[in-house]
Amino acid sequence: MTANPALVQTFQGELIPAPFANELFVLRRPKVGFELDEVQTRNGKWSTTGALYLSNIRMVFVADKADASGLAGFDMPLVYMCKEKLNQPIFGCNNLAGQVWPAVNGGGPSGHLPPHNFKVLFKEGGIGTFYPMFYALCERARKADAAARQPTSLAQNTQVVQELVHKA
């Protein structure tokens, strides 16, 4: 999780997240609420409204306007999220709550820094489309991250080298 991700302005004047290489934004949900704790504000919490963007790599919240402390958004890598839970209360709006580790030295799932609690409030609907996509993208990102962390075996490397030599 990082504060104030890079944003670009569209021709319509809207600020949207600047995409990473090989990143594809698949969904945008405007007018959602966002709450995050343990951040550097006067009361240690951040609560505002804005737009939520979902990609194959991350979930990005962009506030309608920056607050007094300068916070304008948060970038949350899907592989840094944990304990996500869909809440559908009888009274109130549907929301997605969970935890996300900071994307700094000592952060992340294997770091020593604790995760932050977050909540995305779907005040005008839209969770029925968002949640299945979010869940599927989280699973794909976690599988890809786990595969990237697996050391390649000597047998696999030898086989690749043999195939390259054979083709030459």
Secondary structure, DSSP 4 states (H G I P E B T S, - for coil): -EES--EEE-TTS-EEEPPPTT--EEEEEEEEEEEEES-SSSSSEEEEEEEEEEESSEEEEEESS--TT---EEEEEGGGEEEEEEE--SSS-EEEEEEE--SSTT-STTSSSPPEEEEEEETTS-HHHHHHHHHHHHHHHHHHHHHHHSPPPHHHHHHHHHHHHHH-
